[in-house]
């Protein structure tokens, strides 16, 4: 079992990703795909006059501030357009993909963080009306039903709260939770860089291997969104996933290349 997370930033080669998924599926590989949608959400938000706002937590992690309007934009762009375009491409390639969000069937569940703390201009502040959370439970029964029926699940990172509210959750950490729940041997996190870089954005400084015991030592190298990927990798490994690979989503055969050791391999 392999769980793949592909980012939603600009420059992602979705056609190459889907072609690789189709090849692997025909070879009998069981796969789950989790995807982001940040670029499409940002574009839609700008068009509708509600530009995105990114905030930094006291621990240094950057994320999208998700008020109710932003949540609905994320649902439209990510759980709507991005999810269905990926499913369409896979169906065209003969893969019986099924698109859903973590809200559907309570596939992903978590607690809503209605209030968050951020650091802005060197000061700690409190933001309210937040619609984010962290995945605490995965409906493995539903996923197993779909996989056993021959479907390839394509999942948008929206979770359900205890009250049935939609929550924006981090896609990398959601993929880590899914990989752990399914007992996956490999989690692949694909993004628009070749992996963890010692000196971002210099791609010649790629870190090719990280021993699991040393993963915390590499966290200071991570810039921006890469911090969440390292966190997700750490959580997946702690819950029994055999290896995590940070790979390049801009190239041909991105999954196959990652499985061959291209990128940053954490075992």
KENU-760535 format. One line per 4 residues: number of its first residue (from 0); their letters; for each residue x, y, z of C-alpha. Coordinates in nm, 3 decimals, always signed. Each point is the difference from the previous one (the first is absolute). Layout:
NUM	A	X Y Z; ... .
END
This chain:
0	XXXX	+0.000 +0.000 +0.000; +0.131 +0.342 -0.101; -0.153 +0.333 +0.100; +0.096 +0.293 -0.222 .
4	XXXX	-0.052 +0.367 +0.087; +0.043 +0.253 -0.278; +0.019 +0.369 +0.081; -0.228 +0.262 -0.145 .
8	XXXX	+0.259 +0.263 -0.090; +0.087 +0.134 -0.344; +0.218 -0.216 -0.224; -0.144 -0.341 +0.091 .
12	XXXX	+0.000 -0.240 -0.299; -0.340 -0.157 +0.055; -0.004 -0.175 -0.338; +0.328 -0.175 +0.080 .
16	XXXX	-0.125 -0.089 +0.348; -0.321 -0.153 -0.134; +0.185 -0.194 -0.270; +0.231 -0.144 +0.265 .
20	XXXX	-0.296 -0.089 +0.224; -0.162 -0.180 -0.295; +0.317 -0.200 -0.072; +0.040 -0.104 +0.362 .
24	XXXX	-0.369 -0.088 +0.036; +0.013 -0.224 -0.308; +0.300 -0.173 +0.158; -0.217 -0.088 +0.301 .
28	XXXX	+0.120 +0.264 +0.245; -0.259 +0.118 +0.256; +0.008 +0.379 +0.027; -0.172 +0.288 +0.173 .
32	XXXX	+0.051 +0.357 -0.122; -0.036 +0.307 +0.223; +0.027 +0.339 -0.169; +0.023 +0.366 +0.087 .
36	XXXX	-0.144 +0.300 -0.179; +0.179 +0.309 +0.126; +0.066 +0.159 -0.340; -0.360 -0.043 -0.122 .
40	XXXX	-0.135 +0.124 +0.334; +0.225 +0.307 -0.010; -0.105 +0.078 -0.358; -0.370 -0.034 +0.081 .
44	XXXX	+0.035 +0.204 +0.318; +0.168 +0.287 -0.187; -0.270 -0.003 -0.268; -0.278 +0.015 +0.258 .
48	XXXX	+0.160 +0.276 +0.204; +0.096 -0.205 +0.304; +0.380 -0.032 -0.036; +0.178 -0.275 +0.193 .
52	XXXX	+0.164 +0.068 +0.333; +0.285 -0.216 +0.125; +0.100 -0.001 +0.364; +0.288 -0.139 +0.205 .
56	XXXX	-0.049 -0.189 +0.325; +0.220 +0.061 +0.308; +0.180 -0.325 -0.087; +0.088 +0.131 -0.348 .
60	XXXX	-0.249 -0.185 -0.224; -0.167 +0.194 -0.282; -0.362 -0.071 -0.093; -0.303 +0.157 -0.165 .
64	XXXX	-0.228 +0.197 +0.231; -0.337 -0.158 -0.069; -0.302 +0.209 +0.091; -0.339 -0.123 -0.118 .
68	XXXX	+0.022 +0.179 -0.336; +0.345 -0.148 -0.063; -0.124 -0.346 +0.094; -0.275 +0.024 -0.260 .
72	XXXX	+0.252 +0.116 -0.263; +0.222 -0.295 +0.090; -0.296 -0.236 -0.040; -0.077 +0.142 -0.345 .
76	XXXX	+0.356 +0.001 -0.129; +0.153 -0.308 +0.164; -0.282 -0.242 +0.079; -0.173 +0.121 -0.318 .
80	XXXX	+0.216 +0.091 -0.298; +0.338 -0.156 +0.088; -0.151 -0.325 +0.126; -0.224 -0.051 -0.302 .
84	XXXX	+0.264 +0.096 -0.257; +0.235 -0.263 +0.147; -0.280 -0.260 -0.002; -0.082 +0.091 -0.362 .
88	XXXX	+0.362 -0.046 -0.107; +0.023 -0.337 +0.174; -0.330 -0.120 -0.147; +0.125 +0.101 -0.346 .
92	XXXX	+0.303 -0.224 +0.064; -0.218 -0.295 +0.098; +0.037 +0.033 +0.377; -0.326 -0.030 +0.192 .
96	XXXX	+0.073 +0.294 +0.229; -0.253 +0.128 +0.250; +0.026 +0.355 +0.130; -0.106 +0.096 +0.348 .
100	XXXX	+0.096 +0.225 +0.285; +0.069 -0.106 +0.355; -0.339 +0.145 +0.089; -0.179 -0.267 -0.206 .
104	XXXX	-0.095 -0.298 +0.212; +0.210 +0.154 +0.279; +0.302 -0.136 -0.178; +0.215 +0.237 +0.207 .
108	XXXX	-0.099 +0.129 +0.343; +0.158 +0.256 +0.229; -0.057 +0.271 +0.254; -0.066 +0.353 -0.119 .
112	XXXX	+0.248 +0.265 +0.115; -0.238 +0.298 +0.012; +0.272 +0.219 +0.150; +0.364 -0.003 -0.108 .
116	XXXX	+0.311 +0.181 +0.118; +0.230 +0.165 -0.251; +0.312 +0.214 -0.005; -0.029 +0.323 -0.198 .
120	XXXX	+0.249 +0.289 +0.002; +0.180 -0.174 +0.285; -0.308 -0.013 +0.221; -0.228 -0.289 +0.092 .
124	XXXX	-0.362 +0.049 -0.100; -0.324 -0.199 +0.020; -0.217 -0.060 -0.308; -0.360 -0.113 +0.028 .
128	XXXX	-0.250 -0.140 -0.252; +0.252 -0.263 -0.107; -0.118 -0.312 -0.182; +0.305 -0.225 +0.018 .
132	XXXX	+0.084 -0.318 +0.187; +0.231 -0.299 +0.024; -0.098 -0.347 -0.115; -0.053 -0.228 +0.298 .
136	XXXX	-0.194 -0.287 -0.158; -0.011 -0.166 -0.343; -0.297 -0.204 -0.123; +0.206 -0.297 -0.110 .
140	XXXX	-0.316 -0.209 -0.053; -0.116 +0.235 -0.276; +0.343 +0.018 -0.162; +0.042 -0.377 +0.010 .
144	XXXX	-0.344 -0.048 -0.161; +0.099 +0.230 -0.284; +0.343 -0.157 -0.049; -0.139 -0.353 +0.006 .
148	XXXX	-0.260 +0.101 -0.259; +0.276 +0.111 -0.235; -0.025 +0.376 +0.046; +0.293 +0.239 +0.035 .
152	XXXX	-0.105 +0.253 +0.268; +0.089 +0.364 -0.079; -0.038 +0.197 +0.322; -0.023 +0.374 +0.063 .
156	XXXX	+0.126 +0.103 +0.348; -0.328 +0.103 +0.157; -0.098 -0.169 +0.327; -0.316 -0.018 +0.210 .
160	XXXX	-0.013 +0.135 +0.354; -0.196 -0.172 +0.278; -0.287 +0.235 -0.086; +0.017 -0.087 -0.370 .
164	XXXX	+0.167 +0.326 -0.101; +0.238 +0.009 -0.295; +0.360 +0.064 +0.104; +0.303 +0.096 -0.206 .
168	XXXX	+0.276 -0.243 +0.104; +0.363 -0.017 -0.104; +0.030 -0.235 -0.298; +0.341 -0.141 +0.089 .
172	XXXX	-0.104 -0.086 +0.355; -0.332 -0.139 -0.128; +0.191 -0.225 -0.242; +0.222 -0.112 +0.287 .
176	XXXX	-0.307 -0.091 +0.207; -0.151 -0.193 -0.292; +0.326 -0.186 -0.066; +0.028 -0.099 +0.366 .
180	XXXX	-0.365 -0.107 +0.024; +0.028 -0.220 -0.311; +0.333 -0.149 +0.106; +0.169 +0.135 -0.313 .
184	XXXX	+0.362 -0.093 -0.051; +0.076 +0.326 -0.184; -0.119 +0.360 +0.014; +0.109 +0.226 -0.287 .
188	XXXX	-0.030 +0.378 +0.038; +0.034 +0.168 -0.341; +0.058 +0.373 -0.036; +0.153 +0.259 -0.235 .
192	XXXX	+0.356 -0.054 +0.122; +0.208 -0.322 -0.019; -0.008 -0.057 +0.377; +0.150 +0.158 +0.310 .
196	XXXX	+0.270 +0.251 -0.096; +0.290 +0.099 +0.224; +0.008 +0.345 -0.155; -0.342 +0.082 -0.145 .
200	XXXX	-0.059 +0.068 -0.289; +0.327 -0.153 -0.126; -0.114 -0.340 -0.131; +0.359 -0.128 -0.012 .
204	XXXX	-0.009 -0.009 +0.382; -0.257 -0.282 +0.013; +0.013 -0.213 +0.314; -0.031 -0.354 -0.135 .
208	XXXX	-0.029 -0.203 +0.320; -0.115 +0.067 +0.355; +0.018 -0.270 +0.269; -0.326 -0.008 +0.192 .
212	XXXX	+0.176 +0.066 +0.331; +0.150 +0.323 -0.138; -0.311 +0.152 -0.159; -0.036 +0.276 +0.263 .
216	XXXX	+0.353 +0.119 -0.076; -0.101 +0.076 -0.358; -0.308 +0.206 +0.086; +0.194 +0.332 +0.010 .
220	XXXX	+0.090 -0.052 -0.369; -0.367 -0.009 -0.102; -0.141 +0.322 -0.145; -0.368 +0.096 -0.015 .
224	XXXX	-0.231 -0.290 -0.082; +0.287 -0.250 +0.020; -0.021 +0.025 +0.380; -0.345 -0.162 -0.009 .
228	XXXX	+0.132 -0.275 -0.227; +0.277 -0.085 +0.244; -0.256 +0.003 +0.282; -0.231 -0.229 -0.198 .
232	XXXX	+0.290 -0.233 -0.077; +0.091 -0.019 +0.367; -0.361 -0.078 +0.098; -0.032 -0.271 -0.266 .
236	XXXX	+0.321 -0.174 +0.105; -0.096 +0.020 +0.367; -0.326 -0.182 -0.083; +0.165 -0.287 -0.186 .
240	XXXX	+0.035 +0.111 -0.364; +0.319 -0.159 -0.133; +0.142 +0.293 -0.194; -0.085 +0.350 -0.117 .
244	XXXX	+0.131 +0.149 -0.323; -0.004 +0.372 -0.082; -0.011 +0.008 -0.380; -0.025 +0.232 -0.300 .
248	XXXX	-0.348 +0.047 -0.151; +0.130 +0.191 -0.304; +0.160 -0.296 -0.177; -0.113 -0.299 -0.206 .
252	XXXX	-0.082 -0.314 +0.201; +0.022 +0.182 +0.335; -0.120 -0.295 +0.210; +0.218 -0.256 -0.176 .
256	XXXX	+0.303 +0.226 +0.038; -0.072 +0.052 +0.368; -0.031 -0.374 +0.053; +0.339 -0.039 -0.171 .
260	XXXX	+0.154 +0.229 +0.259; -0.011 +0.339 -0.172; -0.073 +0.279 +0.247; +0.045 -0.006 +0.376 .
264	XXX	-0.048 -0.348 +0.147; -0.078 -0.029 +0.371; +0.012 -0.352 +0.147 .
END
